[in-house]
Amino acid sequence: MIYLLIGHCDGILEQVHVDNQAWVAQHSPLATIQSGVSSAIIAALRTFLTDVAADLVKGHFAPDKYTSIKAPLGGMESSYHQLHYAVQDYIHYVQKNYYSAQLAHLKAQIAYDENSLALCKQQFVYMEQQLNHETTKYKSYQKLYRNKQMASIDFLAEETHYLQAKQAYIQQQKQGLDYQIALANRRHQYQTLRFERDEKREKLALLIGSLIKTLANEIHHWEQNYLITASIPGKVCYLGPWTTGTPLRSHQELFAIIPDNNAYLVYMQLPLQGFGKIKVGQKVIIKLFPYPYYEYGHLKGVVHAIDNIPHHAHYRVTVALTEGLHTTHNKVLLFKPDMEGVAEVVTEDISLLKRIFYTLLKLPKSA
């Protein structure tokens, strides 16, 4: 079938991007309506969005990459500047490197505390061995002193050695606990600071992601109103003398896209009188006004579908051309949108000749 493209707002035609009868790919731009924002700026905004989205995934924004767009942006002005400022905040946050310096300092302190704790544990093992040795000696001297085999002054000296070893052992044990507490505190500080860093970075990223969606929606809204694109691949047919500066009306038909296939439909407006005789599959003879039948012949078709509800005292009947645009005079007609003519439906008993206006449309191959 043929695809008609219409304008969605009143305005002035700013630019036509393709020639009449040119072949275009799907989504190709056909024309732009004046809006105060140029197509080049919209393209720059789309590039900006693509770059920001890609860098957001990587988690890194190049500082010199995002220069401000200094041009009218219409209703997209606020969203663009919010997004641009958010990207600059992200870049500044990364460049400031406050959290990285703090984390590096804490990490170095944690490594120092871990080494100190390891040395303390080694020293503790040595002092534990020394205390066991002093305890054994002290018990022996204590037994000798009780049996009056050792002088009091000598015993007191050995007892002092024992107590000193015990005190050193206790002190080393306390120092080990202090190192463990300090290490736990520094690790907690490190994890807290890293969480703050990640949380702030994530908030900035979420803000950028949200602003990307907002600006993308505004660009899409602009394109729906001011940019006419090809809905399918095919041949473009102008439905008017379109040039720069042409005034346009809202919902005005601007272009037709004709797919590259060979199946066609004809839409007939059939009066209520005689409607009951029309059935699907009946043969139809079609004569087009632009191509006089006595010179070009007529087209052959069959009734493809019949609407059940009338519109403005007429039923719409869809006719499929069985031989495309090949006529009975062996000529191939040049397709033009909205060609009109008359049709003769061959009923079971008699030919029903009515002056029927219709639109010739192109049908996809799957139809």
KEZAKE-764771 format. One record per residue (C-alpha): residue in one letter; x, y, z. Coordinates in Angstrom, 3 decimals, always signed. Example, Ala and Ser with C-alpha at 12.3 -4.5 7.8 and 13.67 -1.06 7.14 Angstrom:
BEGIN
A, +12.300, -4.500, +7.800;
S, +13.670, -1.060, +7.140;
//
This chain:
BEGIN
M, +0.000, +0.000, +0.000;
I, +0.986, +3.634, -0.333;
Y, +2.118, +5.534, +2.743;
L, +1.055, +9.167, +3.068;
L, +3.148, +11.530, +5.182;
I, +1.488, +14.556, +6.726;
G, +2.658, +17.643, +8.580;
H, +1.744, +17.877, +12.246;
C, +1.748, +21.644, +12.626;
D, +1.258, +24.883, +10.743;
G, +4.472, +26.432, +9.530;
I, +6.851, +27.297, +6.738;
L, +8.833, +24.710, +4.800;
E, +12.462, +25.299, +5.768;
Q, +14.174, +22.670, +3.638;
V, +13.355, +19.785, +1.314;
H, +15.981, +17.067, +1.624;
V, +15.099, +14.829, -1.360;
D, +14.012, +15.225, -4.950;
N, +10.646, +14.137, -6.253;
Q, +10.599, +10.467, -7.386;
A, +13.837, +9.782, -5.460;
W, +14.362, +6.444, -3.722;
V, +14.941, +6.726, +0.025;
A, +15.743, +4.428, +2.920;
Q, +13.473, +4.074, +5.927;
H, +13.722, +7.022, +8.393;
S, +15.466, +9.204, +5.796;
P, +14.677, +12.917, +6.318;
L, +12.407, +14.307, +3.598;
A, +11.691, +17.856, +4.755;
T, +12.060, +20.217, +7.704;
I, +9.488, +22.753, +8.906;
Q, +10.707, +26.016, +10.396;
S, +10.775, +25.951, +14.199;
G, +13.568, +28.301, +15.263;
V, +15.875, +25.303, +15.663;
S, +17.835, +24.172, +12.621;
S, +18.284, +20.574, +11.518;
A, +22.045, +20.984, +12.012;
I, +21.514, +21.865, +15.675;
I, +19.227, +18.858, +16.150;
A, +21.974, +16.683, +14.631;
A, +24.490, +18.269, +17.025;
L, +22.171, +17.552, +19.966;
R, +21.808, +13.939, +18.897;
T, +25.601, +13.597, +18.634;
F, +25.918, +15.172, +22.072;
L, +23.410, +12.694, +23.522;
T, +25.146, +9.729, +21.879;
D, +28.546, +10.797, +23.232;
V, +27.219, +11.443, +26.739;
A, +25.416, +8.072, +26.849;
A, +28.531, +6.221, +25.643;
D, +30.814, +7.978, +28.148;
L, +28.310, +7.384, +30.937;
V, +28.554, +3.641, +30.301;
K, +32.368, +3.881, +30.423;
G, +32.207, +6.036, +33.547;
H, +34.615, +8.589, +32.093;
F, +34.005, +11.944, +30.407;
A, +36.772, +13.651, +28.456;
P, +37.135, +17.231, +29.855;
D, +37.670, +18.926, +26.471;
K, +35.012, +16.975, +24.589;
Y, +31.847, +18.738, +25.693;
T, +31.856, +22.317, +24.492;
S, +28.608, +24.235, +24.876;
I, +26.233, +24.528, +21.896;
K, +25.727, +28.247, +21.376;
A, +22.576, +28.369, +19.232;
P, +18.799, +28.674, +19.770;
L, +17.389, +25.407, +21.087;
G, +13.747, +26.357, +21.571;
G, +11.985, +24.289, +24.199;
M, +15.053, +22.053, +24.553;
E, +17.205, +24.871, +25.969;
S, +16.635, +24.102, +29.662;
S, +17.110, +20.320, +29.370;
Y, +20.270, +20.722, +27.304;
H, +21.904, +23.140, +29.751;
Q, +20.942, +20.985, +32.747;
L, +22.545, +17.969, +31.081;
H, +25.630, +19.949, +30.042;
Y, +26.095, +21.268, +33.603;
A, +25.596, +17.769, +35.056;
V, +28.339, +16.421, +32.776;
Q, +30.644, +19.278, +33.834;
D, +29.910, +18.507, +37.504;
Y, +30.814, +14.877, +36.893;
I, +34.073, +15.865, +35.188;
H, +34.911, +18.308, +38.022;
Y, +34.102, +15.656, +40.615;
V, +36.493, +13.185, +38.981;
Q, +39.229, +15.780, +38.421;
K, +39.018, +17.101, +41.999;
N, +40.087, +13.639, +43.127;
Y, +39.262, +14.378, +46.787;
Y, +38.050, +10.891, +47.567;
S, +40.920, +9.230, +45.708;
A, +43.516, +11.100, +47.789;
Q, +41.702, +10.329, +51.034;
L, +41.279, +6.682, +50.130;
A, +44.919, +6.352, +49.136;
H, +45.983, +7.853, +52.488;
L, +43.731, +5.499, +54.437;
K, +44.903, +2.537, +52.408;
A, +48.522, +3.350, +53.278;
Q, +47.621, +3.640, +56.967;
I, +45.806, +0.302, +56.831;
A, +48.879, -1.325, +55.297;
Y, +51.070, +0.197, +58.050;
D, +48.684, -1.024, +60.778;
E, +48.593, -4.503, +59.248;
N, +52.404, -4.698, +59.239;
S, +52.572, -3.368, +62.781;
L, +50.009, -5.922, +63.952;
A, +51.947, -8.732, +62.285;
L, +55.179, -7.628, +64.016;
C, +53.321, -7.288, +67.307;
K, +52.050, -10.854, +67.010;
Q, +55.582, -12.118, +66.343;
Q, +56.853, -10.186, +69.368;
F, +53.986, -11.542, +71.418;
V, +54.969, -15.124, +70.612;
Y, +58.574, -14.376, +71.675;
M, +57.438, -12.747, +74.957;
E, +55.088, -15.626, +75.645;
Q, +58.031, -18.028, +75.356;
Q, +60.144, -15.778, +77.581;
L, +57.367, -15.567, +80.187;
N, +57.021, -19.365, +80.232;
H, +60.773, -19.637, +80.748;
E, +60.749, -17.044, +83.563;
T, +57.728, -18.732, +85.169;
T, +59.546, -22.084, +85.244;
K, +62.643, -20.473, +86.766;
Y, +60.570, -18.540, +89.286;
K, +58.804, -21.681, +90.505;
S, +62.127, -23.426, +90.942;
Y, +63.619, -20.490, +92.874;
Q, +60.451, -20.262, +94.934;
K, +60.824, -23.909, +95.979;
L, +64.484, -23.365, +96.918;
Y, +63.621, -20.262, +98.907;
R, +60.912, -22.092, +100.860;
N, +63.371, -24.873, +101.683;
K, +65.810, -22.193, +102.851;
Q, +68.233, -23.207, +100.155;
M, +68.278, -19.725, +98.608;
A, +68.951, -16.338, +100.094;
S, +66.073, -13.878, +100.304;
I, +67.870, -11.204, +98.324;
D, +68.592, -13.612, +95.501;
F, +64.989, -14.813, +95.415;
L, +63.673, -11.254, +95.313;
A, +65.925, -10.512, +92.345;
E, +64.613, -13.543, +90.430;
E, +61.052, -12.669, +91.360;
T, +61.588, -9.203, +89.887;
H, +62.769, -10.772, +86.607;
Y, +59.635, -12.897, +86.516;
L, +57.296, -9.970, +87.215;
Q, +59.034, -7.855, +84.556;
A, +58.564, -10.631, +81.981;
K, +54.909, -10.973, +82.924;
Q, +54.372, -7.202, +82.721;
A, +56.015, -7.057, +79.273;
Y, +53.818, -9.925, +78.094;
I, +50.653, -8.140, +79.258;
Q, +51.821, -4.875, +77.703;
Q, +52.498, -6.605, +74.369;
Q, +49.065, -8.222, +74.488;
K, +47.461, -4.812, +75.082;
Q, +49.455, -3.290, +72.211;
G, +48.233, -6.046, +69.892;
L, +44.626, -5.269, +70.834;
D, +45.252, -1.561, +70.206;
Y, +46.586, -2.345, +66.730;
Q, +43.548, -4.527, +65.990;
I, +41.135, -1.769, +67.057;
A, +43.026, +0.870, +65.062;
L, +43.075, -1.389, +62.003;
A, +39.333, -2.078, +62.283;
N, +38.616, +1.645, +62.580;
R, +40.716, +2.525, +59.543;
R, +39.086, -0.209, +57.498;
H, +35.668, +1.142, +58.514;
Q, +36.730, +4.669, +57.544;
Y, +37.985, +3.361, +54.214;
Q, +34.738, +1.518, +53.445;
T, +32.611, +4.502, +54.537;
L, +34.597, +6.933, +52.397;
R, +34.469, +4.614, +49.412;
F, +30.701, +4.244, +49.849;
E, +30.343, +8.041, +49.931;
R, +32.441, +8.307, +46.782;
D, +30.447, +5.649, +44.938;
E, +27.128, +7.061, +46.147;
K, +27.956, +10.576, +44.944;
R, +29.219, +9.253, +41.619;
E, +26.103, +7.123, +41.228;
K, +23.836, +10.107, +41.982;
L, +25.611, +12.173, +39.332;
A, +25.331, +9.281, +36.856;
L, +21.614, +8.798, +37.611;
L, +21.008, +12.519, +37.129;
I, +22.818, +12.436, +33.779;
G, +20.863, +9.351, +32.703;
S, +17.562, +11.001, +33.616;
L, +18.469, +14.205, +31.744;
I, +19.514, +12.152, +28.698;
K, +16.023, +10.631, +28.566;
T, +14.371, +14.038, +28.997;
L, +16.361, +15.668, +26.214;
A, +15.937, +12.621, +23.944;
N, +12.150, +12.823, +24.412;
E, +12.177, +16.535, +23.591;
I, +14.224, +15.914, +20.440;
H, +11.800, +13.138, +19.458;
H, +8.876, +15.515, +20.023;
W, +10.586, +18.143, +17.854;
E, +11.171, +15.598, +15.081;
Q, +7.541, +14.468, +15.197;
N, +6.387, +18.064, +14.684;
Y, +9.035, +19.579, +12.433;
L, +10.872, +16.756, +10.652;
I, +9.183, +14.650, +7.975;
T, +10.880, +11.266, +7.541;
A, +10.255, +8.227, +5.366;
S, +8.176, +5.665, +7.253;
I, +9.290, +2.885, +4.892;
P, +11.899, +2.487, +2.136;
G, +10.606, +3.358, -1.295;
K, +10.051, +6.103, -3.853;
V, +9.111, +9.614, -2.719;
C, +6.234, +11.339, -4.490;
Y, +5.599, +15.023, -3.845;
L, +1.951, +15.805, -3.112;
G, +2.534, +19.502, -3.747;
P, +5.038, +21.967, -5.255;
W, +7.320, +21.905, -2.227;
T, +10.098, +24.493, -2.075;
T, +11.769, +26.426, +0.713;
G, +9.370, +29.004, +2.146;
T, +6.147, +27.196, +1.169;
P, +3.424, +27.689, +3.845;
L, +2.070, +24.431, +5.296;
R, -1.060, +23.553, +7.235;
S, -1.386, +21.120, +10.090;
H, -2.324, +17.611, +8.877;
Q, -1.620, +18.570, +5.268;
E, -0.544, +15.636, +3.088;
L, +3.023, +16.341, +1.965;
F, +4.571, +13.173, +0.528;
A, +3.677, +9.650, -0.498;
I, +6.081, +6.729, -0.160;
I, +5.645, +3.962, -2.707;
P, +7.206, +0.610, -1.730;
D, +9.291, -1.240, -4.304;
N, +6.865, -4.023, -5.198;
N, +4.297, -4.789, -7.861;
A, +0.973, -5.187, -6.026;
Y, -1.621, -2.405, -6.119;
L, -4.977, -1.592, -4.550;
V, -7.835, +0.567, -5.760;
Y, -10.243, +2.131, -3.264;
M, -13.756, +2.644, -4.684;
Q, -16.573, +4.702, -3.209;
L, -19.714, +2.695, -4.022;
P, -23.211, +4.252, -3.692;
L, -25.793, +2.437, -1.563;
Q, -27.827, +1.586, -4.675;
G, -26.718, -1.767, -6.015;
F, -24.371, -2.394, -3.108;
G, -25.948, -5.767, -2.336;
K, -24.838, -7.208, -5.708;
I, -21.133, -6.632, -4.989;
K, -19.227, -9.685, -3.713;
V, -15.587, -10.450, -2.967;
G, -13.871, -12.040, -5.973;
Q, -15.950, -10.346, -8.674;
K, -14.064, -8.922, -11.638;
V, -13.577, -5.170, -11.959;
I, -12.720, -3.061, -15.033;
I, -10.956, +0.197, -14.178;
K, -10.514, +3.220, -16.431;
L, -8.264, +6.027, -15.190;
F, -8.980, +9.656, -16.018;
P, -5.297, +10.545, -16.654;
Y, -5.060, +7.649, -19.167;
P, -7.975, +7.639, -21.677;
Y, -9.103, +4.027, -22.092;
Y, -9.436, +4.270, -25.867;
E, -5.703, +5.036, -26.044;
Y, -4.282, +3.151, -23.063;
G, -6.892, +0.466, -22.427;
H, -8.163, -0.413, -18.956;
L, -6.845, -2.200, -15.845;
K, -8.167, -5.512, -14.558;
G, -8.915, -6.253, -10.916;
V, -11.042, -8.222, -8.478;
V, -13.018, -7.147, -5.417;
H, -10.683, -7.697, -2.481;
A, -12.714, -6.401, +0.501;
I, -15.972, -4.545, +1.244;
D, -16.465, -2.262, +4.247;
N, -19.475, -3.149, +6.396;
I, -20.257, +0.410, +7.474;
P, -21.062, +3.183, +4.972;
H, -19.400, +6.579, +5.122;
H, -21.152, +9.653, +3.696;
A, -23.750, +7.441, +1.954;
H, -21.036, +5.323, +0.280;
Y, -19.391, +1.983, +0.966;
R, -15.678, +1.656, +0.407;
V, -14.713, -1.334, -1.753;
T, -11.097, -2.429, -2.059;
V, -10.038, -3.795, -5.449;
A, -6.759, -5.638, -6.105;
L, -5.216, -5.187, -9.564;
T, -4.590, -8.653, -10.953;
E, -2.074, -7.516, -13.569;
G, -0.630, -4.503, -11.824;
L, -0.434, -1.410, -14.007;
H, -0.389, -3.414, -17.258;
T, -3.408, -2.412, -19.356;
T, -5.426, -4.356, -21.893;
H, -3.536, -2.437, -24.625;
N, -0.284, -3.927, -23.270;
K, +0.902, -0.633, -21.842;
V, +2.429, -0.039, -18.409;
L, +0.982, +3.038, -16.745;
L, +3.155, +5.367, -14.675;
F, +2.023, +5.271, -11.098;
K, +0.894, +8.533, -9.510;
P, -0.736, +8.820, -6.087;
D, -4.458, +9.544, -5.848;
M, -5.337, +8.884, -9.509;
E, -9.094, +8.835, -10.104;
G, -11.375, +7.193, -12.654;
V, -14.418, +4.968, -13.095;
A, -14.899, +1.261, -12.490;
E, -17.237, -1.406, -13.801;
V, -17.967, -4.305, -11.439;
V, -18.991, -7.463, -13.317;
T, -21.778, -9.070, -11.265;
E, -23.248, -12.565, -11.721;
D, -26.164, -11.411, -13.865;
I, -25.260, -8.100, -15.450;
S, -22.459, -5.556, -15.521;
L, -23.016, -2.818, -12.971;
L, -21.580, +0.410, -14.356;
K, -21.275, +3.190, -11.863;
R, -19.206, +6.318, -11.935;
I, -16.968, +5.565, -8.972;
F, -14.123, +7.714, -7.781;
Y, -11.270, +5.854, -6.243;
T, -7.642, +6.160, -5.156;
L, -4.973, +3.941, -6.633;
L, -2.733, +2.628, -3.896;
K, +0.247, +0.344, -3.780;
L, +0.131, -2.855, -1.703;
P, +3.065, -4.708, -0.076;
K, +4.076, -8.035, -1.605;
S, +2.710, -9.903, +1.434;
A, -0.822, -8.606, +0.800;
//
